[in-house]
Amino acid sequence: MVNNITPTIKYIGVDDLDIDLFESQYEVPNGMAYNSYLIEDEKIAIMDTADARKDKEWWANLEEALAGRKPAYLVAHHMEPDHASLIAEVVEKYPEVKIVTSGKAITMLGNFFPTKDLKANCLEIKNGDTLELGEHTLTFVAAPMVHWPEVMVSYDSKDKVLFSADGFGKFGALSADEDWACEARRYYFNICGKYGMQVQKLLKAASALDIQIICPLHGPILKENLAYYIGLYDTWSKYGVETEGVLIAYASIHGGTKVVAEKVAEMFREKNIGKVAITDLCRDDMAEAIEDAFRMNRLVLAAASYDASVFPPMYDFIHHLEMKAYQKRKVGIIENGSWAPTAAKTMKKLLEGCKDIEIVEPTVTIWSRMKESDIPQLQALVEAMV
């Protein structure tokens, strides 16, 4: 579909409703959008391409928007294949087009397209460089590690548009009718969550610009209430608390630990501390569990012992948290075991990789099944976390 964003900027991206796992790991029940744009001016610029999965649809949109004209530039903000897979095809069809991108991206072009020599078409840009298209002037801002090292964003001063690369993106096709924040949060913490400091630098640079429209590489074009979206990104990238409450994440083998987790959730609800969420790490979406862990200021981990360690779904969850730079949170620990409980020791060891984590005492040990004698310890943990 080709849509006008402004009188001279067109959307030429595509929805992918066939994909089941984005990046082969994130569930996307409502598909994915691969956004691409076209700036019409004395010199026409294509702003990124799309995933090869949807090459035919993207080419149809591009040719409709070009209407027989030739592009002068192809701006490549990010070299990940879901945005850059069709670069070589564009050069093949339009041999005079200039690929406008960063020096690191030029190196990556050789890696992704080893049988194509694209260097002669490359125009390297650096932080602060500008590109004159006619009435439109693009200013480039380096955004390394948001979330790859070669990333740049660009700002069009005529229409006051920020082309934000993966920033402000979300899971879900544009045709999906769903809340922005939920899937944008899940996207942010699982894709960019490790790089809060770098996102903060980008937000600082963006604050000096008069931005009226944000055009990300995934998700809807943002035109209204931009302070809301920027505010959420500021909170997320500072690892701040968005929602007061607690996530109770449990990994249960035979159901005993599940019963404990549900009891603890009940105790928290009685305290009226805000949102109380509970997730089964054996069955629920891992990316959503990560999202909730970052969203709230408290986390309770409840897991069975396993092979002198911890039940693998919990091990995997904490490993994901550590990879995404989980920090600044209170964590309570509940272990279960039938003869030699080891889950708590393992969970604490894994959490050493996360900074500014307060492990709240008491650590609670359950022997196989929750008993009345366990209730005071569970209540003490809840009280300490409240």
Disulfide bonds with the S-S distance in Angstrom:
none
